[in-house]
Amino acid sequence: MNTVGAGSHVRSARGAGIAAVDLPSPRALVIVPTYNERENLPSLAAEILAQSEAFHLLIVDDGSPDGTGQIADHLAAGDPRVSVLHRPLKAGLGPAYIAGLTQGLSGGFDYLLTMDADHSHSPADLGRLLAAVHNRGADVALGSRWAKGGGTAGWPLLRRILSRAGSFYARVILGLSLHDVTGGFRCLRRSVVEALDVASIRSSGYAFLIELNYRAALQGFKIVEVPIVFTERVMGTSKMSGRIVVEAVYRVPVLRFTTRRALARAAVLR
């Protein structure tokens, strides 16, 4: 099987030179989808904004009944680097990210980052992801649990096995040379988001994250994996469901046969 994105275009990145952003004035938008995350959002927002003046925060709330949206509005009223996108209904992770990425492009940001709202992704790693793209020439930087130096905290053995198996399944079928295909912590150049035509993606949960990686690899973008430690949430309720897992399983083979055509159509329309 041919491997998409092999060789120097996909590798792990860590160590000297990646921990800090030192080139002039990047504008980076951190997109955080939320649904019932009132316990986590205030502290997460504070940690994100404390990392660097380069980071702005967009909270995409899907009509959380627990008042997360109102908390987000309060945060935005107190800091010009925070904005909120309210969506009326819970429509899935993929559509939330698409809405956030689209708004980020409209806002003129140079880099777009995505992360979870439950502290499973550490804001302390945002600088390393941004530096991998802004300083070191990558087009996409993935926060990777399964690259050398990465890992998880608070996960039982069965969950680690299932996560690795999911990445292996997608990697083999799609020909991706990535260790972690299903992670949601990443940094993308603006030009990448524009080229990937994210508005045409129909996947929702983990399948959306897989499709984003696959489209980037098919377009020949340089992808690096930055080792992270993924920490199990302490507060709130996980949004994982059997439906999300099933979607990822059946969508992966479909992506192999439909994604190239979708990108070709998008290129003609641009």
N, C-alpha and C positions, 0 to 999 in steps of 0.2 A: 504494500500500500504506500502511495506517495504521502509524504508528510508535509502539511501546510505550515509555513512559518519556521522551517527548521534552520539549524545552523546559527549564525551570529544574530539572527533576528529574534530569537527567543532564548533568554538566559536568566539566571539568577543575578541579583545585584544587591550587594551589601558592602559595608565597610567604609573605608576612608573616601571622602568626597561625595557621599550620598546623603549624609545626615543633615545637611544644611543647604538652603537655597541662597546662593550668593551672587547670582546675576541680577541685572537691574530690573526692578519693578514688575514682577509678574502679577497678573490679576487672576486669581484662582477662586472658583466657586465650588464650595462643598455642598453637594445635594444630599439631603437626608429625608427619605420618605418616612412618614410616621402614621401609625394607627394605634391609638390607646397607649401612648408612651409618656404620659404625664409625669411619671416618677423619674424618668431618665432624661427628658429633654433639657431641663434647665442646666443641669451639671454638664451634660454633653456639649451644649452650645457654648458655655463658658470655657470649656477646655479647648474646643475648636478655635475660638477666637483668640485664645491666649497663645496659640502656637506661632502666629506671625501676622503682621498687618496685611500680608498678601492674601490671607484667606477671608472670603466672604461666605455667608451661610444662607442657603435656601432650604427652608423647611416645606416639604410637600405633604400636606395633611389630607387624608382621605375621609374627612367628615368624622373624626374620632368622637364617639359619644362620651368619652371620659374627660373632655375639655382640653385635650392636647392642642387643638387649634387656637383656643383662647390664650393658652400659655405662650404659644408661638407668636401670636399678635402682640402680647405684652413684651416679649423679648425684642421683637422688631421695633416697637415704639421706643425702646431704650437704647438701641444701637443701630446706626445707619448701615452697618455691614450685615445686618440680618434682614431677610425678606421672607415672606410667607406666600405660598400658593395653596389656596383652598380648593379642594375637589369635593363634590357633594357626596360621593359614595366610595366605598372601598372597592377599587377596581383592579387591584393587583400591583405587584412590585414593578413589572415591566412598564405598564402605562404611567405609573408615577415617575419612574426614571425618565421616560420619554418626555413627559411634560416638563420635568426639571431641566433636562439637557436642552430642550428647545428654548426655554426661558433663558438659560445661560448663554446660548448663542445670541439671542436678541439683546441681552445685556452687555455684549461685547467682551466677555471674559476670554482670556487667553488659554486657560486650562480649566477643565471640568473634572471634579472628583466626586465619587459616589461612596457612601458608607452607610452602615446600619445605625439605627437610632438607639440601640440597647446596650451600648458600651462593649459589644463584642469586638468591634474594631477600635483600636486605641487612637485617639487624636494625636498622640505623640508620634505616630508613624506617618502623619500627613506630610511632614517636611521631607521625609525620605522618598515618598512617592512622587512628590512634586519635583524634587531634585533629580530623580532618575529621568524625568522628561525635560525639565527646564535646563538642567546643567549638563546632563550626560547624553542627550541626543536621542532618547527613546521617543516613540510616538505614543505608546501605551505602557503604563506601569501597573502591574497587578500585585496587590497584596496577597502573598501566597503562603498558605498553611503548609503546603507539602513540598516546597522547594527546600534545599538544604538550609538549615538554620531556622526554619519556620516550625509551627506546631499549634497545638490547642491546649487550653486550660479548662478543666472542669468537664471534659467530655468522657463518657464511658467508652470502653473499648469498642463496643458494637457500633456506636455512632462514628468513631474514627474509621472503622472498616468500611461502613456504608459510604462515607464521604469520599474516601480514597477510591472505592469501587465506582462511584458515580463519575469522578474525574477520569478514571481509566476507561470507562465505557464510552464517554464522549470523545476522549482523546483518540481511541482506536477507530471509532466509526468516522470521525471527521478528519482524522489525520493531523491532529494538533500536537505539537511538541511542547506542551505545557504541563507542569505538574499539577496545578490547581485550576480547573476549568470552570468551577461553579462559584467561586468567590465573588463577593460584591464590593470589595474595597479596591478602588482603582483610580488612576489619574489618566486623563486623555487630553491630547492636544485638541484645540479648537478645530483644526483642519481635519482631524480624524473623525470627529463627530459629524462634521459637515459631509464628509465623503461616505459615511456609513449609512446615511439615509435612515436614521433611527425611527422616524415617523412611520416607516413601512413595516417595522418589526411587529409581528403578531403574537409572539411568545409572551408569557406573563411572569411566572415565578423564576425558578432557577434556569428554566429554558431560555429566558431573556438574557441572562448573564452568559450562558453558553453561546447563544447566537451572536451576541456582541463580540465575543472573542473570535468566533469563526469568521465573521465579516471582516474584522480587522486583519486577521491572518490572510484571508483571501485577497485582500487589497494590497498585501505586501508591506503593511506597516510593521515597524520595529517594535516588538513586544518584549518587555523584560519583566521578570518576577522578582519582587522585593520580599524577602522573608518576613513574615509577621507571626505573632502569636494571637490566635483567635480565642477569646475568653467567653465562656458561657454566660448568658445574662444572669443577673442577680435579681432584678426587679422586673415586674411586668410579665406578660404571657407571650410565649413564642407564637409566631404566625405560621410556623411550619405546619403543613397538612399533607394528608395522603394524596389529595388532588394535585398539589404542586409537584410531588415526586412523580406521579403518573404522567403528568404533562411533560416533565423533563425526559422520561424514558421514551415516550412515543414521539416527541418532537425531534429528538436528535437525529434519527434516520431520515426524517422528513427534511431537515435542514440540509443534509448532504445533497439532496436532489433539487431543492428549490432556491437556495440562497444565491447561487451564482446568477440565476436568471433574474432574481430580484435586484441584485446590484447592477446588472447589465441594463435593466429597464431604468433604474434611477440615473445611471450615467447618461443615457440618451436624453432624459428629461431635463438634466441640468444644463 
